[in-house]
Amino acid sequence: MAGVTTLSLHGGSASALTTPCSFGSNTEATACVLGVAYDTKSPTDKQITLLKTPTAGDGTIEFNWIPINPGPGYLDDLWEVDVDFEQPLQGPASGIFEYLIEITSPDNAIWSFDKVRLKVDSLSGNPVVTKSIYSDDAFTNEIFEIIGGNGFLQLPAGYTKLYVRDSYELQGQSDVLDNLQNVYTQTQVPGPLPLIGAGTAFAFSRRLRRRARSRHSMG
């Protein structure tokens, strides 16, 4: 990723994450850069901005687009943020990983995040991984949480930006963590009522109010 520059959190052009980037003391890839908006290898309508690389262990981070069905809108596609430890992380150890994932296409008003999956690959023991999702960059308004690996779970509706914190805890030497993955889907946001529909609904509401007042006066 030669030529990567540090950008503000919400501005500037993106850099494609054409190969994994490295964190910790790992040198097998170009070092991850905080504050850079990364595209997948083939750019889509999703970007991630790394806010804090994993604080325990050494390894790489990938941002992958997994197309499922052809066609516009990426409706059934998957986006995967993969943290892979160069040497499996052995406890006792604990760390956190933070990033922003967002929908950036010009038509993002009609798309929002739909579901999320946390996948944890442990080699032994019982490492505990918790995914906490926030609506703000101060990580104060938590909107969703997953503890441990699960299938896809439904996110709260309407979000085009998610601030994500993955926390991992390895209690003892028997706990060994190989990698963890975050996978996201998106859905189409229902559009507003057509004007004729909205007008009809308003007129119907007025008629109901008039009838209610009439019955009240007759009583």
GUBAKE-602839 format. One record per residue: residue number from 1; x, y, z of N, C-alpha, C in turn. Coordinates in steps of 0.2 Angstrom, whole numbers. Example, Ala and Ser with C-alpha at 12.3 -4.5 7.8 and 13.67 -1.06 7.14 Angstrom:
# GUBAKE-602839
- 1_66_-28_39_62_-22_39_66_-16_39
- 2_64_-11_35_68_-5_36_64_0_39
END
This chain:
# GUBAKE-602839
- 1_4_-6_0_0_0_0_4_6_0
- 2_9_7_-5_13_12_-5_9_19_-6
- 3_11_24_-3_8_30_-4_2_31_0
- 4_0_27_5_-5_28_9_-4_34_13
- 5_-9_39_14_-8_45_18_-13_44_24
- 6_-12_48_29_-17_48_35_-22_53_33
- 7_-28_51_34_-34_55_33_-38_57_39
- 8_-42_62_38_-47_63_44_-52_58_44
- 9_-55_57_49_-60_51_50_-66_51_45
- 10_-68_57_43_-74_57_38_-72_61_32
- 11_-66_61_30_-64_65_24_-59_61_20
- 12_-58_64_13_-52_61_9_-54_55_5
- 13_-50_54_1_-51_48_-4_-48_42_0
- 14_-51_36_-2_-49_30_1_-43_26_-2
- 15_-40_22_2_-35_17_-1_-37_10_-1
- 16_-36_7_-6_-39_0_-7_-34_-5_-2
- 17_-37_-9_1_-33_-14_5_-32_-20_1
- 18_-27_-19_-4_-26_-24_-9_-23_-30_-6
- 19_-19_-29_-1_-16_-35_3_-17_-33_10
- 20_-17_-38_15_-18_-37_22_-13_-32_24
- 21_-14_-28_30_-10_-24_33_-8_-27_40
- 22_-2_-25_42_1_-28_48_0_-24_54
- 23_-1_-27_60_-1_-24_66_4_-27_71
- 24_5_-24_77_10_-27_82_17_-27_78
- 25_21_-32_80_28_-32_77_28_-36_71
- 26_22_-38_68_22_-42_62_25_-38_56
- 27_29_-40_52_32_-36_46_30_-40_39
- 28_26_-45_39_25_-48_33_21_-44_28
- 29_18_-38_30_14_-34_26_15_-27_28
- 30_13_-22_24_13_-15_26_9_-14_32
- 31_12_-9_36_9_-8_43_2_-5_42
- 32_-3_-7_46_-9_-3_45_-8_4_48
- 33_-12_8_45_-12_15_46_-19_17_49
- 34_-19_21_55_-25_23_58_-27_29_55
- 35_-34_30_54_-37_36_51_-37_36_44
- 36_-36_30_41_-36_30_33_-43_26_32
- 37_-46_28_27_-52_25_25_-50_20_19
- 38_-51_13_21_-49_8_17_-55_5_13
- 39_-54_4_6_-59_0_2_-57_-7_3
- 40_-61_-12_0_-59_-18_-1_-55_-18_-7
- 41_-52_-24_-9_-48_-25_-15_-51_-22_-21
- 42_-57_-25_-22_-61_-22_-28_-66_-17_-24
- 43_-65_-10_-25_-70_-6_-21_-77_-7_-22
- 44_-81_-6_-16_-88_-7_-16_-91_-1_-13
- 45_-97_-1_-10_-100_4_-6_-98_4_1
- 46_-93_0_3_-91_0_10_-84_2_11
- 47_-82_5_17_-75_7_18_-75_5_26
- 48_-69_4_28_-67_4_35_-61_9_37
- 49_-62_12_42_-57_16_45_-54_13_52
- 50_-48_11_52_-45_8_58_-44_14_63
- 51_-47_13_69_-46_18_74_-41_15_80
- 52_-40_9_81_-35_6_85_-34_-1_83
- 53_-28_-3_81_-26_-10_79_-26_-14_85
- 54_-27_-21_84_-27_-25_90_-21_-24_95
- 55_-23_-23_101_-18_-21_106_-14_-27_109
- 56_-16_-33_108_-12_-39_110_-11_-43_104
- 57_-5_-46_103_-4_-50_98_-1_-47_92
- 58_2_-51_87_4_-48_81_1_-52_75
- 59_-1_-48_70_-4_-51_64_-6_-47_59
- 60_-11_-48_55_-13_-45_49_-21_-43_50
- 61_-23_-38_46_-30_-36_46_-32_-36_38
- 62_-38_-40_36_-40_-39_29_-47_-37_29
- 63_-49_-33_24_-56_-31_23_-58_-34_16
- 64_-63_-39_16_-64_-43_10_-72_-41_8
- 65_-73_-41_2_-80_-41_-1_-81_-48_-4
- 66_-87_-51_-2_-88_-58_-4_-95_-57_-8
- 67_-95_-57_-15_-101_-56_-19_-105_-63_-19
- 68_-111_-62_-18_-115_-68_-18_-120_-69_-24
- 69_-123_-63_-26_-127_-63_-32_-125_-57_-36
- 70_-125_-58_-43_-123_-53_-47_-129_-48_-47
- 71_-127_-41_-49_-133_-36_-49_-131_-30_-45
- 72_-134_-25_-46_-133_-19_-43_-135_-19_-35
- 73_-132_-15_-31_-134_-14_-24_-131_-18_-19
- 74_-127_-24_-21_-124_-28_-16_-129_-31_-11
- 75_-135_-32_-13_-140_-34_-8_-138_-40_-4
- 76_-136_-45_-7_-135_-51_-3_-128_-53_-2
- 77_-123_-48_-3_-116_-49_-2_-114_-48_5
- 78_-108_-50_6_-105_-50_13_-98_-46_13
- 79_-97_-42_18_-91_-39_20_-88_-41_26
- 80_-82_-43_25_-78_-47_31_-72_-43_33
- 81_-72_-42_40_-66_-39_43_-62_-45_47
- 82_-56_-47_44_-53_-53_47_-47_-51_51
- 83_-46_-53_57_-40_-52_61_-37_-58_62
- 84_-31_-59_59_-27_-66_59_-21_-65_63
- 85_-20_-68_68_-14_-68_72_-8_-72_69
- 86_-2_-69_68_3_-72_64_5_-79_68
- 87_6_-78_74_7_-84_79_0_-84_83
- 88_-3_-90_84_-9_-90_88_-8_-87_95
- 89_-12_-82_97_-11_-79_103_-13_-83_109
- 90_-8_-84_113_-9_-88_119_-10_-84_126
- 91_-14_-86_130_-15_-82_136_-10_-84_141
- 92_-10_-80_147_-15_-75_148_-14_-68_144
- 93_-19_-66_141_-18_-60_137_-25_-56_136
- 94_-25_-50_135_-32_-47_133_-30_-41_129
- 95_-35_-39_124_-34_-34_120_-40_-31_117
- 96_-40_-26_113_-46_-23_109_-44_-21_103
- 97_-49_-20_98_-48_-18_91_-54_-14_89
- 98_-53_-8_87_-58_-3_85_-58_-1_78
- 99_-63_0_75_-64_3_68_-71_5_67
- 100_-71_9_62_-77_12_59_-79_8_52
- 101_-85_6_51_-87_3_45_-93_7_43
- 102_-93_9_36_-98_13_34_-100_12_27
- 103_-106_14_25_-109_14_18_-107_21_15
- 104_-104_21_10_-101_27_7_-104_29_0
- 105_-108_25_-3_-111_26_-10_-115_32_-10
- 106_-116_36_-15_-120_42_-15_-127_40_-14
- 107_-130_34_-15_-137_32_-13_-137_29_-7
- 108_-133_30_-2_-133_27_5_-139_29_9
- 109_-143_33_6_-149_35_10_-154_29_9
- 110_-153_25_4_-158_19_3_-155_13_6
- 111_-149_13_9_-146_7_11_-144_8_18
- 112_-144_2_22_-142_2_29_-139_-5_31
- 113_-135_-5_36_-133_-11_38_-139_-16_41
- 114_-138_-22_40_-144_-27_41_-142_-32_47
- 115_-137_-36_45_-135_-41_50_-127_-41_51
- 116_-125_-44_57_-118_-45_58_-117_-52_61
- 117_-111_-55_60_-109_-61_63_-102_-60_65
- 118_-101_-63_71_-94_-63_74_-92_-71_74
- 119_-86_-72_71_-84_-79_70_-77_-79_74
- 120_-76_-84_79_-70_-84_83_-67_-91_82
- 121_-61_-91_80_-57_-97_79_-52_-98_84
- 122_-54_-102_89_-49_-104_95_-46_-111_94
- 123_-40_-112_96_-37_-118_95_-37_-122_101
- 124_-38_-119_107_-39_-123_113_-42_-118_118
- 125_-45_-121_124_-47_-117_129_-53_-113_127
- 126_-55_-108_130_-61_-104_129_-59_-96_129
- 127_-56_-94_124_-55_-87_123_-62_-83_123
- 128_-63_-78_126_-69_-74_126_-68_-68_121
- 129_-72_-68_116_-72_-62_112_-79_-58_112
- 130_-79_-52_113_-85_-48_113_-85_-42_108
- 131_-90_-42_104_-91_-37_99_-96_-32_102
- 132_-94_-26_103_-98_-20_105_-99_-15_99
- 133_-105_-13_97_-106_-9_92_-109_-2_94
- 134_-106_3_92_-109_10_95_-111_14_89
- 135_-115_19_90_-117_24_85_-113_30_85
- 136_-108_31_89_-104_37_90_-96_36_90
- 137_-92_40_88_-85_39_88_-82_40_95
- 138_-86_42_100_-83_42_107_-85_35_110
- 139_-88_31_107_-89_24_110_-93_25_116
- 140_-99_29_116_-103_30_122_-110_27_121
- 141_-112_27_115_-119_25_114_-119_18_111
- 142_-119_13_115_-119_6_113_-126_4_110
- 143_-126_1_104_-132_-1_101_-133_-8_100
- 144_-127_-12_101_-128_-19_100_-122_-23_103
- 145_-122_-29_105_-117_-33_108_-118_-40_106
- 146_-112_-43_105_-112_-51_104_-106_-53_108
- 147_-107_-58_112_-102_-62_116_-101_-69_113
- 148_-95_-70_111_-94_-77_108_-96_-77_101
- 149_-94_-82_97_-96_-83_90_-103_-85_89
- 150_-107_-82_84_-114_-84_83_-115_-84_76
- 151_-121_-86_74_-123_-85_67_-125_-77_66
- 152_-128_-76_60_-129_-69_59_-135_-67_63
- 153_-134_-61_66_-139_-58_71_-141_-51_68
- 154_-147_-49_69_-151_-43_67_-148_-37_70
- 155_-146_-32_66_-144_-26_69_-150_-21_70
- 156_-149_-16_74_-154_-11_74_-155_-8_67
- 157_-161_-6_65_-162_-3_59_-159_4_58
- 158_-157_5_51_-156_12_49_-149_15_50
- 159_-144_11_52_-137_13_53_-133_12_46
- 160_-130_18_44_-125_18_39_-118_18_41
- 161_-117_19_48_-110_20_51_-111_16_57
- 162_-106_11_58_-105_8_64_-98_8_67
- 163_-98_10_73_-91_11_77_-91_4_81
- 164_-85_0_79_-85_-7_82_-79_-7_86
- 165_-80_-11_92_-75_-13_97_-75_-20_98
- 166_-70_-24_96_-69_-31_97_-64_-31_103
- 167_-67_-35_109_-63_-36_115_-61_-43_115
- 168_-55_-45_117_-54_-52_117_-50_-53_124
- 169_-52_-59_127_-49_-60_134_-47_-68_134
- 170_-41_-69_136_-38_-76_136_-36_-77_143
- 171_-39_-81_147_-38_-81_154_-31_-84_156
- 172_-30_-90_153_-24_-94_155_-20_-97_149
- 173_-15_-100_150_-11_-103_145_-15_-108_140
- 174_-20_-111_143_-24_-116_139_-28_-112_134
- 175_-29_-105_134_-33_-102_129_-29_-99_124
- 176_-30_-102_118_-26_-100_112_-31_-98_106
- 177_-30_-91_104_-34_-88_99_-31_-88_92
- 178_-34_-90_87_-30_-90_80_-33_-84_76
- 179_-39_-83_76_-42_-77_72_-49_-75_74
- 180_-51_-70_72_-58_-68_73_-60_-64_67
- 181_-67_-65_65_-69_-62_59_-76_-58_61
- 182_-77_-52_58_-83_-49_58_-86_-49_51
- 183_-92_-51_50_-95_-51_43_-102_-47_44
- 184_-103_-43_39_-109_-38_38_-113_-39_32
- 185_-119_-38_33_-124_-38_27_-127_-31_27
- 186_-131_-29_21_-135_-23_21_-141_-24_18
- 187_-146_-20_19_-153_-20_17_-155_-14_14
- 188_-160_-14_10_-163_-8_7_-168_-5_12
- 189_-167_2_13_-172_6_18_-178_7_14
- 190_-184_5_17_-190_7_14_-191_14_12
- 191_-193_16_6_-194_23_4_-200_26_7
- 192_-200_33_6_-206_37_9_-212_35_5
- 193_-218_36_8_-224_35_5_-225_39_-1
- 194_-228_37_-7_-229_41_-13_-233_47_-10
- 195_-232_52_-14_-236_59_-12_-243_57_-12
- 196_-246_54_-17_-253_52_-17_-255_48_-11
- 197_-251_44_-9_-252_39_-3_-252_44_3
- 198_-247_48_4_-246_52_10_-252_57_10
- 199_-254_60_5_-260_64_5_-266_61_7
- 200_-267_55_4_-273_51_6_-273_49_13
- 201_-267_47_16_-267_46_23_-269_52_27
- 202_-266_58_25_-268_64_29_-275_65_29
- 203_-278_65_23_-285_66_23_-289_61_27
- 204_-287_55_27_-291_50_31_-290_52_38
- 205_-284_54_40_-283_56_47_-288_62_49
- 206_-289_66_45_-293_72_46_-300_70_47
- 207_-302_65_42_-309_63_43_-311_60_50
- 208_-306_56_52_-306_52_58_-307_57_64
- 209_-303_63_64_-303_68_69_-310_71_69
- 210_-313_73_63_-319_76_62_-325_72_65
- 211_-324_65_64_-330_61_66_-329_60_74
- 212_-323_60_76_-322_59_84_-325_66_87
- 213_-324_72_84_-326_78_87_-334_78_87
- 214_-337_75_81_-344_75_80_-347_71_85
- 215_-345_65_87_-347_60_91_-347_63_98
- 216_-341_67_100_-341_70_106_-346_75_108
- 217_-347_79_102_-352_85_103_-359_82_104
- 218_-361_77_100_-367_74_101_-368_70_108
- 219_-363_68_111_-364_65_117_-365_71_123
END
